[in-house]
Amino acid sequence: MQRIVGLIVVLAAVIGGFMIAGGNPAMLWQPAEFVVIFGAAVGALIIGNSKYVLKDMLQQIKAQFVAQPDQAQLYKELLLLMYQLLETIRSKGFRELEDHVENPETSSIFISYPAVLANPDLLMFVCDNLRLISMTKSAPHDLDATLEQEIIHIEDQHLKPSHSLHTIAEAMPGFGILAAVGGIIITMQHLDGPLTSIGYHVAAALVGTFIGIFGCYCLFEPLSTAMESHVKKKVAVLECVRAMLVAHMKGHVAVIATDCGRKLINEEIKPSFTEMENWINNKAA
């Protein structure tokens, strides 16, 4: 919703200011210019990116304009889930969790935390690394390094769409100039016509430059920044899990290991230790 409001404000400011200055907004509608500029942008994206990146880009763009899961609720469920998993491992051993980790979608434990189940990257990260802990006796610092590399790789993969969109945003003024030059070429073909016709064609050509600059600074660049922020939020959740797993491997009890993850939550939604403890106690009750 916030992105839509921002887009409306941008359009109202740009087009409204143009109209206040005496411009005719109908003159900005030049379908040929839009086809050249945005067609070239889409084509450049297709040339420069793999199918995986393009698919992820579409998903990330869609995510900017639909309601997102409540981050506070996601972290609450994650803390409770990790506490339950780590406490079970400490008291009963990993074998007790084996079926739950292998089939989280049907697990009586995981099914109690729908926000976590709805996050496939997070779910896979938790289950895969719990399996890793059960199969190896690696030192805590080795596990920490392994999880760090995994998170870096995940982040790099999901940041490719925003980086590609940023590159296209920087190219949009150039695409606008390309469309404008095409418009000038057309204008030159009408030099023997009336001045009104020449003026119309020159104005239409300049609209291409206008659209290119608008697409760069008012559309693609802010969108790429929003996509990057979206990925950073997803990675922050994985960092929280990493802290809890490493703390567990160091021998900390479940509540202390869970608190190590709580400390990495963003300040605006981070619960206090007392709140987390109350959640755990209420869940146990």
DRENDO-1510 file (C-alpha; in Angstrom, 1 decimal, always signed):
<recs>
REC; n; res; u; v; w
REC; 1; MET; +0.0; +0.0; +0.0 .
REC; 2; GLN; +2.8; +2.4; +0.9 .
REC; 3; ARG; +4.4; +1.9; -2.6 .
REC; 4; ILE; +1.1; +2.6; -4.3 .
REC; 5; VAL; +0.6; +5.8; -2.3 .
REC; 6; GLY; +4.2; +6.9; -3.2 .
REC; 7; LEU; +3.6; +6.2; -6.9 .
REC; 8; ILE; +0.4; +8.3; -6.8 .
REC; 9; VAL; +2.2; +11.1; -5.0 .
REC; 10; VAL; +5.0; +11.1; -7.7 .
REC; 11; LEU; +2.5; +11.1; -10.6 .
REC; 12; ALA; +0.4; +13.8; -9.0 .
REC; 13; ALA; +3.5; +16.0; -8.4 .
REC; 14; VAL; +5.0; +15.6; -11.8 .
REC; 15; ILE; +1.9; +15.8; -13.9 .
REC; 16; GLY; +0.2; +18.4; -11.6 .
REC; 17; GLY; +3.3; +20.6; -11.8 .
REC; 18; PHE; +3.3; +20.2; -15.6 .
REC; 19; MET; -0.3; +21.3; -15.8 .
REC; 20; ILE; +0.2; +24.2; -13.4 .
REC; 21; ALA; +2.9; +25.5; -15.7 .
REC; 22; GLY; +0.4; +25.5; -18.5 .
REC; 23; GLY; +1.2; +22.2; -20.1 .
REC; 24; ASN; -1.3; +19.9; -21.8 .
REC; 25; PRO; -1.1; +16.5; -20.1 .
REC; 26; ALA; -2.5; +14.8; -23.3 .
REC; 27; MET; +0.8; +15.8; -25.0 .
REC; 28; LEU; +2.6; +13.4; -22.6 .
REC; 29; TRP; +0.8; +10.4; -24.1 .
REC; 30; GLN; +3.1; +9.3; -26.9 .
REC; 31; PRO; +2.6; +5.5; -27.3 .
REC; 32; ALA; +5.6; +5.2; -29.7 .
REC; 33; GLU; +7.9; +6.8; -27.1 .
REC; 34; PHE; +6.7; +4.4; -24.4 .
REC; 35; VAL; +7.2; +1.4; -26.8 .
REC; 36; VAL; +10.8; +2.4; -27.6 .
REC; 37; ILE; +11.8; +3.2; -24.0 .
REC; 38; PHE; +10.2; +0.5; -22.0 .
REC; 39; GLY; +10.5; -2.0; -24.8 .
REC; 40; ALA; +14.3; -1.4; -24.9 .
REC; 41; ALA; +14.4; -1.6; -21.0 .
REC; 42; VAL; +12.6; -5.0; -21.0 .
REC; 43; GLY; +14.7; -6.3; -23.8 .
REC; 44; ALA; +17.9; -5.3; -22.0 .
REC; 45; LEU; +16.7; -7.1; -18.9 .
REC; 46; ILE; +16.0; -10.3; -20.9 .
REC; 47; ILE; +19.4; -10.1; -22.6 .
REC; 48; GLY; +21.4; -9.5; -19.4 .
REC; 49; ASN; +19.7; -11.9; -16.9 .
REC; 50; SER; +18.9; -15.6; -16.5 .
REC; 51; LYS; +15.4; -17.0; -16.4 .
REC; 52; TYR; +15.8; -17.6; -12.6 .
REC; 53; VAL; +16.7; -13.9; -12.0 .
REC; 54; LEU; +13.9; -12.7; -14.2 .
REC; 55; LYS; +11.4; -14.9; -12.4 .
REC; 56; ASP; +12.7; -13.7; -9.0 .
REC; 57; MET; +12.5; -10.1; -10.2 .
REC; 58; LEU; +8.8; -10.5; -11.1 .
REC; 59; GLN; +8.1; -12.0; -7.7 .
REC; 60; GLN; +9.9; -9.3; -5.9 .
REC; 61; ILE; +8.2; -6.5; -7.8 .
REC; 62; LYS; +4.8; -8.1; -7.1 .
REC; 63; ALA; +5.8; -8.3; -3.4 .
REC; 64; GLN; +6.2; -4.5; -3.3 .
REC; 65; PHE; +2.5; -3.9; -4.2 .
REC; 66; VAL; +0.8; -6.6; -2.1 .
REC; 67; ALA; +0.3; -6.8; +1.7 .
REC; 68; GLN; +3.3; -8.3; +3.4 .
REC; 69; PRO; +3.2; -10.7; +6.4 .
REC; 70; ASP; +3.5; -9.0; +9.8 .
REC; 71; GLN; +7.2; -9.1; +10.6 .
REC; 72; ALA; +6.6; -8.8; +14.3 .
REC; 73; GLN; +4.3; -11.9; +14.2 .
REC; 74; LEU; +6.9; -13.8; +12.1 .
REC; 75; TYR; +9.6; -13.1; +14.6 .
REC; 76; LYS; +7.4; -14.1; +17.5 .
REC; 77; GLU; +6.6; -17.4; +15.9 .
REC; 78; LEU; +10.2; -18.0; +14.9 .
REC; 79; LEU; +11.4; -17.4; +18.5 .
REC; 80; LEU; +8.8; -19.8; +19.9 .
REC; 81; LEU; +9.5; -22.4; +17.3 .
REC; 82; MET; +13.3; -22.3; +17.8 .
REC; 83; TYR; +12.9; -22.5; +21.5 .
REC; 84; GLN; +10.7; -25.6; +21.2 .
REC; 85; LEU; +13.0; -27.2; +18.7 .
REC; 86; LEU; +16.2; -26.5; +20.7 .
REC; 87; GLU; +14.6; -27.5; +24.0 .
REC; 88; THR; +13.4; -30.8; +22.5 .
REC; 89; ILE; +16.9; -31.5; +21.2 .
REC; 90; ARG; +18.4; -30.8; +24.6 .
REC; 91; SER; +16.0; -32.9; +26.6 .
REC; 92; LYS; +15.2; -35.7; +24.2 .
REC; 93; GLY; +17.8; -35.7; +21.5 .
REC; 94; PHE; +17.5; -34.9; +17.8 .
REC; 95; ARG; +15.8; -38.3; +17.0 .
REC; 96; GLU; +12.7; -36.9; +18.5 .
REC; 97; LEU; +12.6; -34.1; +15.9 .
REC; 98; GLU; +13.7; -36.2; +12.9 .
REC; 99; ASP; +10.2; -36.7; +11.4 .
REC; 100; HIS; +9.3; -33.0; +12.1 .
REC; 101; VAL; +12.3; -31.7; +10.3 .
REC; 102; GLU; +11.9; -34.1; +7.3 .
REC; 103; ASN; +8.2; -33.2; +6.8 .
REC; 104; PRO; +7.6; -29.7; +8.3 .
REC; 105; GLU; +4.4; -29.2; +6.4 .
REC; 106; THR; +2.7; -32.0; +8.2 .
REC; 107; SER; +4.6; -31.6; +11.5 .
REC; 108; SER; +2.5; -31.1; +14.7 .
REC; 109; ILE; +5.2; -28.7; +15.8 .
REC; 110; PHE; +5.7; -26.6; +12.7 .
REC; 111; ILE; +2.0; -26.4; +11.9 .
REC; 112; SER; +1.5; -24.3; +15.0 .
REC; 113; TYR; +3.6; -21.6; +13.4 .
REC; 114; PRO; +1.9; -20.6; +10.1 .
REC; 115; ALA; +4.0; -17.5; +9.5 .
REC; 116; VAL; +7.1; -19.6; +9.4 .
REC; 117; LEU; +5.5; -22.3; +7.2 .
REC; 118; ALA; +4.5; -19.5; +4.8 .
REC; 119; ASN; +8.2; -18.5; +4.4 .
REC; 120; PRO; +9.8; -21.2; +2.3 .
REC; 121; ASP; +13.4; -19.8; +2.5 .
REC; 122; LEU; +13.2; -19.6; +6.2 .
REC; 123; LEU; +11.7; -23.0; +6.6 .
REC; 124; MET; +14.3; -24.6; +4.4 .
REC; 125; PHE; +17.1; -22.8; +6.3 .
REC; 126; VAL; +15.9; -24.0; +9.7 .
REC; 127; CYS; +15.3; -27.6; +8.6 .
REC; 128; ASP; +18.4; -28.1; +6.6 .
REC; 129; ASN; +20.7; -26.7; +9.3 .
REC; 130; LEU; +19.0; -28.7; +12.0 .
REC; 131; ARG; +19.8; -31.8; +9.9 .
REC; 132; LEU; +23.4; -30.6; +9.6 .
REC; 133; ILE; +23.7; -30.2; +13.3 .
REC; 134; SER; +22.4; -33.7; +13.8 .
REC; 135; MET; +24.8; -35.3; +11.3 .
REC; 136; THR; +28.0; -33.5; +12.3 .
REC; 137; LYS; +29.9; -32.7; +15.5 .
REC; 138; SER; +31.5; -29.5; +14.1 .
REC; 139; ALA; +32.7; -26.8; +16.4 .
REC; 140; PRO; +30.5; -23.8; +17.0 .
REC; 141; HIS; +32.8; -21.5; +15.0 .
REC; 142; ASP; +32.8; -23.9; +12.1 .
REC; 143; LEU; +29.0; -24.0; +12.0 .
REC; 144; ASP; +29.0; -20.2; +12.3 .
REC; 145; ALA; +31.3; -19.9; +9.3 .
REC; 146; THR; +29.2; -22.4; +7.3 .
REC; 147; LEU; +25.9; -20.5; +8.0 .
REC; 148; GLU; +27.5; -17.2; +7.3 .
REC; 149; GLN; +28.6; -18.4; +3.8 .
REC; 150; GLU; +25.2; -19.8; +3.1 .
REC; 151; ILE; +23.4; -16.6; +4.1 .
REC; 152; ILE; +25.8; -14.5; +2.0 .
REC; 153; HIS; +25.1; -16.8; -1.0 .
REC; 154; ILE; +21.3; -16.5; -0.5 .
REC; 155; GLU; +21.6; -12.7; -0.2 .
REC; 156; ASP; +23.7; -12.4; -3.3 .
REC; 157; GLN; +21.2; -14.6; -5.3 .
REC; 158; HIS; +18.2; -12.5; -4.2 .
REC; 159; LEU; +19.9; -9.2; -4.7 .
REC; 160; LYS; +20.6; -9.9; -8.4 .
REC; 161; PRO; +17.1; -8.7; -9.5 .
REC; 162; SER; +17.4; -5.3; -7.6 .
REC; 163; HIS; +20.9; -4.8; -9.0 .
REC; 164; SER; +19.8; -5.5; -12.5 .
REC; 165; LEU; +16.8; -3.2; -12.1 .
REC; 166; HIS; +19.2; -0.5; -10.8 .
REC; 167; THR; +21.4; -0.9; -13.9 .
REC; 168; ILE; +18.3; -0.5; -16.1 .
REC; 169; ALA; +17.3; +2.6; -14.1 .
REC; 170; GLU; +20.6; +4.2; -14.9 .
REC; 171; ALA; +20.1; +3.4; -18.6 .
REC; 172; MET; +16.6; +4.9; -18.8 .
REC; 173; PRO; +17.7; +8.5; -19.6 .
REC; 174; GLY; +19.8; +6.9; -22.4 .
REC; 175; PHE; +16.7; +5.1; -23.7 .
REC; 176; GLY; +14.8; +8.4; -23.5 .
REC; 177; ILE; +17.5; +10.1; -25.6 .
REC; 178; LEU; +17.3; +7.2; -28.1 .
REC; 179; ALA; +13.5; +7.8; -28.4 .
REC; 180; ALA; +14.0; +11.5; -28.6 .
REC; 181; VAL; +16.6; +11.1; -31.4 .
REC; 182; GLY; +14.1; +8.9; -33.3 .
REC; 183; GLY; +11.5; +11.7; -32.8 .
REC; 184; ILE; +13.9; +14.3; -34.2 .
REC; 185; ILE; +14.6; +12.1; -37.3 .
REC; 186; ILE; +10.8; +12.1; -37.9 .
REC; 187; THR; +10.7; +15.8; -37.4 .
REC; 188; MET; +13.3; +16.3; -40.0 .
REC; 189; GLN; +11.0; +14.6; -42.5 .
REC; 190; HIS; +8.4; +17.3; -41.9 .
REC; 191; LEU; +10.6; +20.4; -42.3 .
REC; 192; ASP; +8.6; +21.4; -45.4 .
REC; 193; GLY; +5.4; +21.3; -43.4 .
REC; 194; PRO; +3.6; +23.9; -41.3 .
REC; 195; LEU; +5.3; +25.2; -38.2 .
REC; 196; THR; +2.6; +23.7; -36.0 .
REC; 197; SER; +3.4; +20.3; -37.3 .
REC; 198; ILE; +7.1; +20.7; -36.7 .
REC; 199; GLY; +6.4; +22.0; -33.2 .
REC; 200; TYR; +4.2; +19.0; -32.5 .
REC; 201; HIS; +6.9; +16.5; -33.6 .
REC; 202; VAL; +9.6; +18.3; -31.6 .
REC; 203; ALA; +7.5; +18.2; -28.5 .
REC; 204; ALA; +6.7; +14.5; -29.0 .
REC; 205; ALA; +10.4; +13.8; -29.4 .
REC; 206; LEU; +11.2; +15.6; -26.1 .
REC; 207; VAL; +8.6; +13.6; -24.3 .
REC; 208; GLY; +11.0; +10.6; -24.8 .
REC; 209; THR; +13.6; +12.3; -22.7 .
REC; 210; PHE; +11.0; +13.2; -20.2 .
REC; 211; ILE; +9.8; +9.6; -19.9 .
REC; 212; GLY; +13.4; +8.3; -19.6 .
REC; 213; ILE; +14.3; +10.6; -16.8 .
REC; 214; PHE; +10.9; +9.9; -15.1 .
REC; 215; GLY; +11.4; +6.1; -15.4 .
REC; 216; CYS; +14.9; +6.4; -13.9 .
REC; 217; TYR; +14.4; +8.6; -10.9 .
REC; 218; CYS; +10.7; +8.2; -10.1 .
REC; 219; LEU; +10.1; +4.6; -11.0 .
REC; 220; PHE; +12.9; +2.0; -11.5 .
REC; 221; GLU; +15.5; +3.4; -9.1 .
REC; 222; PRO; +13.1; +3.7; -6.1 .
REC; 223; LEU; +11.7; +0.2; -7.0 .
REC; 224; SER; +15.1; -1.3; -7.0 .
REC; 225; THR; +15.8; +0.2; -3.6 .
REC; 226; ALA; +12.6; -1.2; -2.2 .
REC; 227; MET; +13.4; -4.6; -3.6 .
REC; 228; GLU; +16.8; -4.5; -2.0 .
REC; 229; SER; +15.3; -3.5; +1.4 .
REC; 230; HIS; +12.8; -6.4; +1.0 .
REC; 231; VAL; +15.7; -8.9; +0.5 .
REC; 232; LYS; +17.6; -7.4; +3.5 .
REC; 233; LYS; +14.6; -8.1; +5.7 .
REC; 234; LYS; +14.4; -11.7; +4.6 .
REC; 235; VAL; +18.1; -12.2; +5.2 .
REC; 236; ALA; +17.8; -10.6; +8.7 .
REC; 237; VAL; +15.5; -13.4; +9.7 .
REC; 238; LEU; +18.1; -16.0; +8.6 .
REC; 239; GLU; +20.7; -14.2; +10.7 .
REC; 240; CYS; +18.4; -14.5; +13.7 .
REC; 241; VAL; +18.3; -18.3; +13.2 .
REC; 242; ARG; +22.0; -18.5; +12.7 .
REC; 243; ALA; +22.6; -16.8; +16.0 .
REC; 244; MET; +20.3; -19.2; +17.8 .
REC; 245; LEU; +21.8; -22.3; +16.2 .
REC; 246; VAL; +25.4; -21.2; +17.0 .
REC; 247; ALA; +24.5; -20.4; +20.6 .
REC; 248; HIS; +22.9; -23.9; +20.9 .
REC; 249; MET; +26.1; -25.5; +19.6 .
REC; 250; LYS; +28.1; -23.5; +22.3 .
REC; 251; GLY; +26.0; -25.3; +24.9 .
REC; 252; HIS; +23.6; -22.6; +26.0 .
REC; 253; VAL; +20.2; -23.6; +27.2 .
REC; 254; ALA; +17.3; -23.1; +24.9 .
REC; 255; VAL; +16.0; -19.8; +26.4 .
REC; 256; ILE; +19.5; -18.2; +26.2 .
REC; 257; ALA; +20.1; -19.5; +22.7 .
REC; 258; THR; +16.7; -18.1; +21.7 .
REC; 259; ASP; +17.6; -14.7; +23.3 .
REC; 260; CYS; +20.8; -14.6; +21.1 .
REC; 261; GLY; +18.5; -14.5; +18.1 .
REC; 262; ARG; +16.1; -12.0; +19.7 .
REC; 263; LYS; +18.9; -9.5; +20.1 .
REC; 264; LEU; +19.4; -9.3; +16.3 .
REC; 265; ILE; +15.8; -8.3; +15.6 .
REC; 266; ASN; +15.2; -4.8; +14.3 .
REC; 267; GLU; +14.6; -2.3; +17.1 .
REC; 268; GLU; +11.2; -1.2; +16.0 .
REC; 269; ILE; +9.7; -4.7; +16.4 .
REC; 270; LYS; +12.2; -6.3; +18.8 .
REC; 271; PRO; +10.5; -7.7; +21.9 .
REC; 272; SER; +12.1; -7.5; +25.4 .
REC; 273; PHE; +13.5; -10.5; +27.1 .
REC; 274; THR; +10.6; -10.5; +29.5 .
REC; 275; GLU; +8.1; -10.4; +26.6 .
REC; 276; MET; +9.8; -13.4; +25.0 .
REC; 277; GLU; +9.9; -15.2; +28.3 .
REC; 278; ASN; +6.1; -14.6; +28.7 .
REC; 279; TRP; +5.5; -16.0; +25.2 .
REC; 280; ILE; +7.4; -19.1; +26.0 .
REC; 281; ASN; +5.7; -19.6; +29.4 .
REC; 282; ASN; +2.2; -19.0; +27.8 .
REC; 283; LYS; +3.0; -21.5; +25.1 .
REC; 284; ALA; +4.1; -24.1; +27.6 .
REC; 285; ALA; +1.0; -23.6; +29.6 .
</recs>
